[in-house]
Amino acid sequence: MAKKISNKKPMFGNNRPFSLKTSLKIQKPNMQKVTINGETVVMSAREAKKFKKNEINA
């Protein structure tokens, strides 16, 4: 089982078209499984990108 190390949550808002009929909009974060030192963790794609970049430079 992968550990979730990010505390990101979905964003909520309203779809508001020209007719003004409102409907709820949910935008989920882009969560990815990444292996770090043989352990699988779940983090957002942005965090994974930063981690990969820092891992190469270090």
N, CA, C and O atoms as a Tinker XYZ file with bonds, in Angstrom:
   232  protein
     1  N      0.844000   -1.185000    0.000000    73     2
     2  CA     0.000000    0.000000    0.000000    64     1     3
     3  C      0.888000    1.246000    0.000000    63     2     4     5
     4  O      1.836000    1.343000    0.779000    81     3
     5  N      0.575000    2.178000   -0.865000    73     3     6
     6  CA     1.358000    3.397000   -0.990000    64     5     7
     7  C      0.960000    4.402000    0.086000    63     6     8     9
     8  O     -0.218000    4.537000    0.418000    81     7
     9  N      1.957000    5.106000    0.628000    73     7    10
    10  CA     1.698000    6.152000    1.613000    64     9    11
    11  C      1.352000    7.440000    0.891000    63    10    12    13
    12  O      1.945000    7.766000   -0.137000    81    11
    13  N      0.399000    8.163000    1.431000    73    11    14
    14  CA     0.059000    9.470000    0.887000    64    13    15
    15  C      0.811000   10.517000    1.684000    63    14    16    17
    16  O      0.553000   10.688000    2.875000    81    15
    17  N      1.744000   11.228000    1.045000    73    15    18
    18  CA     2.546000   12.199000    1.772000    64    17    19
    19  C      2.120000   13.633000    1.472000    63    18    20    21
    20  O      2.625000   14.571000    2.089000    81    19
    21  N      1.194000   13.810000    0.531000    73    19    22
    22  CA     0.712000   15.138000    0.186000    64    21    23
    23  C     -0.617000   15.388000    0.887000    63    22    24    25
    24  O     -1.395000   14.459000    1.102000    81    23
    25  N     -0.873000   16.636000    1.240000    73    23    26
    26  CA    -2.155000   16.952000    1.877000    64    25    27
    27  C     -3.016000   17.822000    0.962000    63    26    28    29
    28  O     -3.791000   18.655000    1.431000    81    27
    29  N     -2.872000   17.617000   -0.344000    73    27    30
    30  CA    -3.684000   18.367000   -1.299000    64    29    31
    31  C     -5.099000   17.810000   -1.329000    63    30    32    33
    32  O     -5.306000   16.606000   -1.181000    81    31
    33  N     -6.066000   18.694000   -1.523000    73    31    34
    34  CA    -7.476000   18.328000   -1.558000    64    33    35
    35  C     -8.104000   18.915000   -2.820000    63    34    36    37
    36  O     -7.533000   19.823000   -3.424000    81    35
    37  N     -9.267000   18.412000   -3.226000    73    35    38
    38  CA    -9.926000   18.950000   -4.419000    64    37    39
    39  C    -10.327000   20.415000   -4.248000    63    38    40    41
    40  O    -10.603000   20.875000   -3.141000    81    39
    41  N    -10.351000   21.139000   -5.377000    73    39    42
    42  CA   -10.836000   22.515000   -5.392000    64    41    43
    43  C    -12.309000   22.500000   -5.797000    63    42    44    45
    44  O    -12.700000   21.744000   -6.686000    81    43
    45  N    -13.119000   23.326000   -5.153000    73    43    46
    46  CA   -14.537000   23.411000   -5.447000    64    45    47
    47  C    -14.862000   24.790000   -5.989000    63    46    48    49
    48  O    -14.258000   25.787000   -5.593000    81    47
    49  N    -15.815000   24.835000   -6.891000    73    47    50
    50  CA   -16.269000   26.100000   -7.439000    64    49    51
    51  C    -17.585000   25.883000   -8.156000    63    50    52    53
    52  O    -18.164000   24.799000   -8.092000    81    51
    53  N    -18.056000   26.912000   -8.836000    73    51    54
    54  CA   -19.307000   26.830000   -9.570000    64    53    55
    55  C    -19.064000   27.046000  -11.053000    63    54    56    57
    56  O    -18.308000   27.936000  -11.442000    81    55
    57  N    -19.718000   26.218000  -11.894000    73    55    58
    58  CA   -19.797000   26.505000  -13.315000    64    57    59
    59  C    -20.927000   27.503000  -13.493000    63    58    60    61
    60  O    -22.050000   27.250000  -13.057000    81    59
    61  N    -20.648000   28.623000  -14.123000    73    59    62
    62  CA   -21.640000   29.685000  -14.253000    64    61    63
    63  C    -21.723000   30.099000  -15.725000    63    62    64    65
    64  O    -21.021000   31.023000  -16.135000    81    63
    65  N    -22.572000   29.432000  -16.539000    73    63    66
    66  CA   -22.678000   29.786000  -17.954000    64    65    67
    67  C    -23.496000   31.066000  -18.163000    63    66    68    69
    68  O    -23.957000   31.687000  -17.206000    81    67
    69  N    -23.664000   31.442000  -19.424000    73    67    70
    70  CA   -24.406000   32.654000  -19.766000    64    69    71
    71  C    -25.855000   32.586000  -19.286000    63    70    72    73
    72  O    -26.448000   33.614000  -18.959000    81    71
    73  N    -26.429000   31.378000  -19.241000    73    71    74
    74  CA   -27.817000   31.216000  -18.790000    64    73    75
    75  C    -27.951000   31.327000  -17.270000    63    74    76    77
    76  O    -29.069000   31.328000  -16.755000    81    75
    77  N    -26.840000   31.422000  -16.548000    73    75    78
    78  CA   -26.779000   31.555000  -15.090000    64    77    79
    79  C    -27.280000   30.325000  -14.347000    63    78    80    81
    80  O    -27.601000   30.421000  -13.163000    81    79
    81  N    -27.357000   29.174000  -15.003000    73    79    82
    82  CA   -27.726000   27.933000  -14.325000    64    81    83
    83  C    -26.453000   27.377000  -13.677000    63    82    84    85
    84  O    -25.532000   26.946000  -14.371000    81    83
    85  N    -26.413000   27.394000  -12.356000    73    83    86
    86  CA   -25.200000   27.037000  -11.621000    64    85    87
    87  C    -25.109000   25.539000  -11.388000    63    86    88    89
    88  O    -26.098000   24.899000  -11.030000    81    87
    89  N    -23.917000   24.979000  -11.592000    73    87    90
    90  CA   -23.658000   23.580000  -11.249000    64    89    91
    91  C    -22.296000   23.505000  -10.570000    63    90    92    93
    92  O    -21.399000   24.291000  -10.875000    81    91
    93  N    -22.146000   22.562000   -9.657000    73    91    94
    94  CA   -20.924000   22.443000   -8.875000    64    93    95
    95  C    -19.800000   21.846000   -9.718000    63    94    96    97
    96  O    -20.010000   20.889000  -10.463000    81    95
    97  N    -18.616000   22.417000   -9.593000    73    95    98
    98  CA   -17.438000   21.966000  -10.324000    64    97    99
    99  C    -16.402000   21.506000   -9.307000    63    98   100   101
   100  O    -16.123000   22.221000   -8.343000    81    99
   101  N    -15.828000   20.325000   -9.508000    73    99   102
   102  CA   -14.786000   19.792000   -8.622000    64   101   103
   103  C    -13.552000   19.515000   -9.463000    63   102   104   105
   104  O    -13.633000   18.820000  -10.475000    81   103
   105  N    -12.409000   20.054000   -9.051000    73   103   106
   106  CA   -11.151000   19.822000   -9.758000    64   105   107
   107  C    -10.219000   19.079000   -8.810000    63   106   108   109
   108  O     -9.807000   19.615000   -7.781000    81   107
   109  N     -9.887000   17.825000   -9.169000    73   107   110
   110  CA    -9.075000   16.986000   -8.303000    64   109   111
   111  C     -7.589000   17.196000   -8.589000    63   110   112   113
   112  O     -7.217000   17.486000   -9.726000    81   111
   113  N     -6.729000   17.054000   -7.568000    73   111   114
   114  CA    -5.290000   17.161000   -7.814000    64   113   115
   115  C     -4.783000   15.948000   -8.592000    63   114   116   117
   116  O     -5.367000   14.867000   -8.513000    81   115
   117  N     -3.710000   16.126000   -9.333000    73   115   118
   118  CA    -3.125000   15.075000  -10.153000    64   117   119
   119  C     -2.176000   14.247000   -9.287000    63   118   120   121
   120  O     -0.984000   14.543000   -9.214000    81   119
   121  N     -2.707000   13.205000   -8.628000    73   119   122
   122  CA    -1.917000   12.371000   -7.729000    64   121   123
   123  C     -1.252000   11.233000   -8.507000    63   122   124   125
   124  O     -1.884000   10.583000   -9.340000    81   123
   125  N      0.033000   11.004000   -8.222000    73   123   126
   126  CA     0.828000    9.999000   -8.922000    64   125   127
   127  C      1.522000    9.095000   -7.912000    63   126   128   129
   128  O      1.852000    9.530000   -6.808000    81   127
   129  N      1.744000    7.830000   -8.291000    73   127   130
   130  CA     2.541000    6.916000   -7.470000    64   129   131
   131  C      3.995000    7.049000   -7.895000    63   130   132   133
   132  O      4.317000    6.930000   -9.078000    81   131
   133  N      4.870000    7.294000   -6.931000    73   131   134
   134  CA     6.289000    7.474000   -7.191000    64   133   135
   135  C      7.064000    6.569000   -6.247000    63   134   136   137
   136  O      6.719000    6.463000   -5.070000    81   135
   137  N      8.108000    5.915000   -6.746000    73   135   138
   138  CA     8.942000    5.058000   -5.914000    64   137   139
   139  C     10.152000    5.847000   -5.443000    63   138   140   141
   140  O     10.921000    6.368000   -6.250000    81   139
   141  N     10.312000    5.929000   -4.120000    73   139   142
   142  CA    11.443000    6.631000   -3.505000    64   141   143
   143  C     12.148000    5.646000   -2.596000    63   142   144   145
   144  O     11.567000    5.164000   -1.624000    81   143
   145  N     13.404000    5.343000   -2.909000    73   143   146
   146  CA    14.212000    4.404000   -2.121000    64   145   147
   147  C     13.497000    3.071000   -1.921000    63   146   148   149
   148  O     13.532000    2.511000   -0.825000    81   147
   149  N     12.854000    2.560000   -2.961000    73   147   150
   150  CA    12.165000    1.276000   -2.896000    64   149   151
   151  C     10.813000    1.313000   -2.222000    63   150   152   153
   152  O     10.189000    0.265000   -2.060000    81   151
   153  N     10.338000    2.477000   -1.825000    73   151   154
   154  CA     9.041000    2.613000   -1.159000    64   153   155
   155  C      8.110000    3.435000   -2.048000    63   154   156   157
   156  O      8.498000    4.499000   -2.530000    81   155
   157  N      6.895000    2.956000   -2.268000    73   155   158
   158  CA     5.937000    3.651000   -3.123000    64   157   159
   159  C      5.151000    4.664000   -2.308000    63   158   160   161
   160  O      4.567000    4.331000   -1.276000    81   159
   161  N      5.142000    5.903000   -2.782000    73   159   162
   162  CA     4.387000    6.976000   -2.128000    64   161   163
   163  C      3.499000    7.642000   -3.169000    63   162   164   165
   164  O      3.771000    7.574000   -4.368000    81   163
   165  N      2.431000    8.289000   -2.698000    73   163   166
   166  CA     1.519000    9.015000   -3.572000    64   165   167
   167  C      1.735000   10.504000   -3.325000    63   166   168   169
   168  O      1.614000   10.988000   -2.199000    81   167
   169  N      2.059000   11.223000   -4.405000    73   167   170
   170  CA     2.248000   12.669000   -4.305000    64   169   171
   171  C      1.698000   13.313000   -5.568000    63   170   172   173
   172  O      1.444000   12.630000   -6.560000    81   171
   173  N      1.516000   14.614000   -5.530000    73   171   174
   174  CA     0.987000   15.297000   -6.700000    64   173   175
   175  C      2.055000   15.329000   -7.791000    63   174   176   177
   176  O      3.246000   15.188000   -7.511000    81   175
   177  N      1.623000   15.512000   -9.019000    73   175   178
   178  CA     2.544000   15.529000  -10.154000    64   177   179
   179  C      3.540000   16.672000  -10.024000    63   178   180   181
   180  O      4.701000   16.523000  -10.404000    81   179
   181  N      3.109000   17.800000   -9.498000    73   179   182
   182  CA     4.006000   18.945000   -9.314000    64   181   183
   183  C      5.106000   18.607000   -8.304000    63   182   184   185
   184  O      6.275000   18.921000   -8.527000    81   183
   185  N      4.726000   17.967000   -7.194000    73   183   186
   186  CA     5.715000   17.575000   -6.190000    64   185   187
   187  C      6.679000   16.533000   -6.742000    63   186   188   189
   188  O      7.878000   16.588000   -6.473000    81   187
   189  N      6.145000   15.565000   -7.532000    73   187   190
   190  CA     6.979000   14.527000   -8.115000    64   189   191
   191  C      8.000000   15.129000   -9.074000    63   190   192   193
   192  O      9.151000   14.696000   -9.120000    81   191
   193  N      7.571000   16.130000   -9.838000    73   191   194
   194  CA     8.465000   16.803000  -10.783000    64   193   195
   195  C      9.596000   17.514000  -10.042000    63   194   196   197
   196  O     10.756000   17.426000  -10.442000    81   195
   197  N      9.255000   18.222000   -8.957000    73   195   198
   198  CA    10.267000   18.915000   -8.159000    64   197   199
   199  C     11.218000   17.910000   -7.521000    63   198   200   201
   200  O     12.430000   18.125000   -7.491000    81   199
   201  N     10.661000   16.808000   -7.009000    73   199   202
   202  CA    11.488000   15.792000   -6.366000    64   201   203
   203  C     12.472000   15.186000   -7.360000    63   202   204   205
   204  O     13.650000   15.008000   -7.048000    81   203
   205  N     11.985000   14.871000   -8.555000    73   203   206
   206  CA    12.837000   14.267000   -9.576000    64   205   207
   207  C     13.952000   15.236000   -9.998000    63   206   208   209
   208  O     15.096000   14.828000  -10.200000    81   207
   209  N     13.602000   16.518000  -10.128000    73   207   210
   210  CA    14.582000   17.531000  -10.522000    64   209   211
   211  C     15.662000   17.691000   -9.460000    63   210   212   213
   212  O     16.845000   17.772000   -9.789000    81   211
   213  N     15.268000   17.739000   -8.186000    73   211   214
   214  CA    16.223000   17.894000   -7.093000    64   213   215
   215  C     17.060000   16.645000   -6.897000    63   214   216   217
   216  O     18.214000   16.725000   -6.475000    81   215
   217  N     16.476000   15.475000   -7.205000    73   215   218
   218  CA    17.205000   14.214000   -7.060000    64   217   219
   219  C     18.334000   14.139000   -8.075000    63   218   220   221
   220  O     19.410000   13.635000   -7.754000    81   219
   221  N     18.117000   14.627000   -9.291000    73   219   222
   222  CA    19.141000   14.609000  -10.338000    64   221   223
   223  C     20.261000   15.593000  -10.011000    63   222   224   225
   224  O     21.437000   15.281000  -10.195000    81   223
   225  N     19.895000   16.788000   -9.523000    73   223   226
   226  CA    20.903000   17.817000   -9.217000    64   225   227
   227  C     21.738000   17.473000   -7.995000    63   226   228   229
   228  O     22.879000   17.922000   -7.890000    81   227
   229  N     21.204000   16.694000   -7.077000    73   227   230
   230  CA    21.928000   16.390000   -5.830000    64   229   231
   231  C     22.967000   15.314000   -6.013000    63   230   232
   232  O     23.654000   14.951000   -5.059000    81   231
